[in-house]
Amino acid sequence: MTKPVFLYGTLLDPELYDIVSGALLEAQPAQLQGAAVFWVAGESFPILVAAPDAAADGVLVHPSAGARARLDYYELGFGYTVETRQVQGMGGPVEADVYVPEGAWPQGALWSLGDWQSRHGALTRVAAREYMGLMITHSPQEAARAFPQIRMRADSRLRAQAAPSPAPLSPDLSGRAVVPDRTEQPYTDYF
């Protein structure tokens, strides 16, 4: 079994965790002392920020090797690294791996899982399905570079589901029922 992982932010969403890790979220509540979780200003994801008088709420998971590889793929491509930190679990202090952001991100308001789920959860879940499908053919960094396009496709899928196409035409309206009046081809170059 791999080292426990402390999760915070979007992966606390059980459905997203299932999509990313390929496993059900079986977790224990935990806290990371000296840290807090904030939105990245203008973005749909959180970061972990050093905050000496705070404690970041999260969970401890014990992923299988396969689930851990999938979690690493998802997080490392987006510029997170893995650090071992002491986390306060239900039974006391535990050494756990934590995904922490590299570099500086503009800090927004305090993170709220409920706000994220209502505003960004559906889109992120649909995008994560496509993203994780790239694992066998793309590096995490290549997949992350494609993520803006993946999110656009996910948004299109969600909009299409919300406003489905009208019912199909009746069977008596086939191509044979259409009689062209005239045909013109005003442009014949390549494009």
DAJO-V295491 format. One record per residue. N is the residue number from 1. OMEGA is omega in whole degrees, -180 to 180 (NA if undefined). BURIAL is # if it has 16 or more other C-alpha atoms within 10 Angstrom, else .. D_CENTER is the distance of its C-alpha to the mean C-alpha in whole Angstrom. Layout:
# DAJO-V295491
N;OMEGA;BURIAL;D_CENTER
N;OMEGA;BURIAL;D_CENTER
This chain:
# DAJO-V295491
1;-179;.;25
2;177;.;22
3;176;.;22
4;179;#;21
5;174;#;17
6;180;#;17
7;175;#;13
8;174;#;13
9;-170;#;10
10;-178;#;7
11;170;#;8
12;176;.;11
13;-175;#;10
14;-179;.;12
15;178;#;10
16;178;#;7
17;179;#;9
18;180;.;11
19;-175;#;9
20;-173;#;8
21;-175;#;11
22;-178;#;13
23;176;#;15
24;180;.;16
25;174;#;15
26;-169;.;18
27;174;#;19
28;177;.;21
29;179;.;21
30;177;#;22
31;174;#;22
32;-179;#;22
33;177;#;25
34;-179;.;25
35;175;#;22
36;-178;#;20
37;-179;#;16
38;168;#;16
39;165;#;14
40;-177;#;14
41;177;.;17
42;-178;.;16
43;-177;.;12
44;-179;.;9
45;-177;#;9
46;171;#;11
47;175;#;14
48;-176;#;16
49;175;#;20
50;180;.;23
51;-170;.;25
52;-176;.;28
53;-176;.;29
54;174;.;26
55;180;#;24
56;176;#;20
57;178;#;19
58;179;#;17
59;173;#;17
60;175;#;19
61;178;#;18
62;-174;#;20
63;171;#;18
64;179;#;20
65;179;.;20
66;179;.;18
67;179;#;15
68;178;#;16
69;179;.;16
70;177;#;12
71;178;#;11
72;-180;#;13
73;-178;#;11
74;-174;#;8
75;-173;#;9
76;179;#;12
77;-178;#;12
78;175;#;10
79;174;.;14
80;174;#;13
81;179;.;16
82;175;#;18
83;175;.;20
84;-179;#;23
85;174;#;23
86;-176;#;26
87;177;#;24
88;177;#;26
89;-179;#;25
90;-179;.;27
91;-179;.;30
92;-178;.;30
93;-180;.;29
94;172;#;26
95;-178;.;25
96;173;#;22
97;-179;#;19
98;175;#;17
99;-179;#;14
100;-178;#;16
101;172;#;15
102;176;.;18
103;-177;.;20
104;174;.;20
105;177;.;18
106;-175;.;19
107;176;#;19
108;-179;.;19
109;174;.;20
110;-178;.;19
111;174;#;15
112;179;.;15
113;180;#;13
114;177;.;15
115;179;.;15
116;-178;#;11
117;-178;.;11
118;-176;.;14
119;-171;.;13
120;-173;#;9
121;-176;#;8
122;-180;#;9
123;-179;#;8
124;180;#;4
125;180;#;6
126;179;#;8
127;-178;#;6
128;178;#;5
129;179;.;8
130;-179;#;10
131;-177;#;8
132;175;#;9
133;179;.;13
134;-173;#;13
135;-177;#;14
136;-176;.;18
137;-174;.;18
138;172;.;17
139;177;.;16
140;-179;#;13
141;177;#;15
142;179;.;15
143;180;#;12
144;177;#;11
145;180;.;14
146;-173;.;13
147;177;#;10
148;178;.;12
149;177;.;13
150;179;#;11
151;178;#;9
152;178;.;13
153;179;#;14
154;178;#;11
155;178;#;13
156;178;.;16
157;-179;.;15
158;178;.;15
159;178;.;18
160;177;.;20
161;-178;.;19
162;-179;.;20
163;-176;.;24
164;179;.;25
165;177;.;28
166;180;.;31
167;-180;.;33
168;178;.;34
169;180;.;38
170;-176;.;41
171;-179;.;42
172;177;.;45
173;179;.;43
174;178;.;43
175;180;.;43
176;179;.;47
177;-180;.;47
178;179;.;47
179;-180;.;49
180;177;.;49
181;176;.;51
182;178;.;51
183;177;.;49
184;176;.;48
185;-174;.;46
186;-176;.;47
187;-176;.;45
188;177;.;45
189;-172;.;44
190;-179;.;41
191;NA;.;38
